[in-house]
Amino acid sequence: MKTSVKIQYFIAVAAFLAAVGFGIAGFIVPPPGEVHDSVLYLIAQFLLLTASILGVGAMFASQKISLQKKLQQMTVKEEKEEEQ
């Protein structure tokens, strides 16, 4: 495995663990049980970084495109049936 890929995976795991850590810390720090908006934003950014490194966004984007194509095909098929 290339060094750059190892670094990417390390960053993804570190970002995920940081997100979990900040989430737990958000519940522990006073006032207990209430997570501040800035902590939630930070958690979201860490999880987004993790997802982008691991390619999760690309997977959902390709599924979205294929679903759009299927929807277009269904629309064309319905239009042809209506013409007949």
C-alpha positions in Angstrom: 0.0 0.0 0.0 1.3 3.5 -0.9 2.4 5.9 1.8 -0.1 8.5 0.6 -3.0 6.0 0.9 -1.8 5.0 4.4 -1.8 8.7 5.4 -5.3 9.2 4.0 -6.6 6.2 6.0 -4.8 7.4 9.1 -6.4 10.9 8.8 -9.8 9.3 8.2 -9.6 7.2 11.3 -8.2 10.1 13.4 -11.0 12.4 12.2 -13.6 9.8 13.0 -12.2 9.2 16.5 -12.0 13.0 17.0 -15.7 13.3 16.1 -16.7 10.6 18.5 -14.5 12.1 21.2 -16.0 15.6 20.7 -19.4 14.1 20.8 -18.8 12.4 24.1 -17.1 15.4 25.5 -20.0 17.6 24.4 -22.3 15.6 26.7 -19.9 15.6 29.7 -18.9 19.2 29.8 -21.2 21.6 31.7 -24.1 21.9 31.2 -24.3 18.1 31.1 -26.4 16.6 28.3 -26.5 19.7 26.2 -24.2 19.9 23.2 -23.3 23.4 21.9 -23.9 24.1 18.2 -20.2 24.7 17.5 -19.4 21.2 18.8 -22.0 19.7 16.5 -20.6 21.7 13.6 -17.1 20.4 14.4 -18.4 16.8 14.6 -20.1 17.2 11.2 -16.9 18.6 9.6 -14.8 15.6 11.0 -17.4 13.1 9.7 -17.5 14.9 6.3 -13.8 14.7 6.1 -13.8 11.0 6.9 -16.6 10.3 4.4 -14.8 12.2 1.6 -11.5 10.4 2.2 -13.2 7.0 2.2 -15.2 7.9 -0.9 -18.6 7.6 0.6 -19.8 10.7 -1.2 -18.9 9.3 -4.6 -20.8 6.2 -3.9 -24.0 8.1 -3.1 -23.5 10.4 -6.1 -23.3 7.5 -8.5 -26.5 6.0 -7.0 -28.2 9.3 -7.4 -27.2 9.6 -11.0 -28.4 6.0 -11.7 -31.7 6.8 -10.0 -32.2 9.9 -12.1 -31.6 7.9 -15.3 -34.2 5.3 -14.2 -36.7 8.1 -13.4 -36.1 9.6 -16.9 -36.6 6.2 -18.5 -39.9 5.7 -16.6 -41.1 9.2 -17.6 -40.3 8.5 -21.3 -42.0 5.1 -21.1 -45.1 6.7 -19.6 -45.2 9.4 -22.3 -45.1 6.8 -25.0 -47.9 4.9 -23.4 -50.0 8.0 -23.2 -49.4 8.8 -26.9 -50.8 5.3 -27.9 
